[in-house]
Amino acid sequence: MPTRPQTITDLSDALSDLSGLSTRKMFGEYALYLGGKVVALVCDDLLHIKPTAGALALVPDPVMAPPYPGAKPHICVEGALDDPDLVIAALRAVAADLPEPKPKTKKAKV
């Protein structure tokens, strides 16, 4: 079941204190970006945060689950709207842990 747009709206509202957060629809699901980096996925209406060292240190007893079949396990946050401050801290930690995105190369015109 693809993620409902209302889920993304509710999540974006709850995380509105996190400046620079954006979402992008991908294959019926969503990716959350912070600083140009994918920090989390929302699949089947459930938030999945990338399991970096910083995020794992902040989330007590994380439930790990793959966001989609064949994916590596992510931190599965079922009550993301219940504790937005924890989610914001975890997303900031992920963004800090991830390397800077590689610059896109421009294609040569033919």
C-alpha positions in Angstrom: 0.0 0.0 0.0 1.6 3.3 -1.0 2.0 6.1 1.5 -0.9 8.5 1.6 -0.2 12.2 0.9 -1.9 13.1 4.2 0.8 11.1 6.1 3.5 13.3 4.5 1.5 16.5 5.3 1.1 15.4 8.9 4.7 14.4 9.2 5.9 17.7 7.6 3.7 19.7 10.0 5.0 17.8 13.0 8.6 18.4 11.9 8.1 22.0 10.8 10.8 23.1 13.3 13.4 21.3 11.2 14.5 23.9 8.6 15.6 22.6 5.2 13.6 19.4 5.4 12.0 18.5 2.1 10.1 15.4 0.7 10.1 13.9 -2.7 7.7 11.2 -4.0 9.4 8.2 -5.4 7.5 5.1 -6.7 4.5 5.7 -4.5 6.6 6.3 -1.4 8.6 9.3 -0.2 12.1 10.2 0.6 13.0 12.9 3.2 15.9 15.2 2.4 17.9 17.3 4.7 20.8 19.3 3.4 20.5 17.6 0.0 20.9 14.2 1.7 18.3 11.4 2.0 17.9 11.0 5.7 14.7 8.9 5.8 12.1 7.1 3.8 8.3 7.0 4.4 7.0 3.7 3.1 3.5 2.2 3.8 2.8 5.3 6.0 5.7 4.5 8.3 8.9 6.6 8.9 12.2 4.7 8.4 15.3 6.7 9.5 18.7 5.7 8.1 20.6 3.9 10.8 23.7 6.0 11.2 25.7 5.9 14.4 24.4 9.3 15.5 20.7 8.3 15.0 21.2 4.9 16.7 22.7 6.7 19.7 19.6 8.9 20.1 16.8 6.3 19.6 16.5 4.1 22.6 15.9 0.4 21.7 15.3 1.0 18.0 13.0 -1.3 16.1 14.8 -2.2 12.9 12.9 -3.1 9.7 13.5 -2.7 6.0 11.4 0.1 4.4 10.7 -2.1 1.4 11.5 -5.7 0.3 15.2 -6.1 -0.3 16.3 -3.0 1.5 18.7 -2.8 4.4 17.0 -2.4 7.8 16.3 1.2 8.9 15.1 2.6 12.3 11.4 2.1 12.1 9.6 5.0 13.9 5.9 4.1 14.5 5.0 7.0 16.7 6.9 9.8 14.8 4.1 12.3 15.5 4.2 11.5 19.2 7.8 12.7 19.8 8.8 15.1 16.9 11.7 16.4 18.9 13.4 13.0 19.0 12.7 12.5 15.3 14.2 16.0 14.5 17.3 15.2 16.5 17.7 11.8 14.8 17.3 13.3 11.3 19.9 16.0 12.1 22.2 13.3 13.4 21.8 11.3 10.1 22.5 14.4 8.0 25.6 15.1 10.0 26.8 11.5 9.7 26.3 11.2 5.9 28.9 12.5 3.5 28.2 15.5 1.4 26.3 14.7 -1.9 28.5 14.4 -4.9 28.1 17.3 -7.3 26.1 16.4 -10.4 28.0 16.4 -13.6 26.5 18.3 -16.5 25.8 16.3 -19.6 27.5 17.5 -22.8 25.2 18.7 -25.5 25.3 16.7 -28.7 
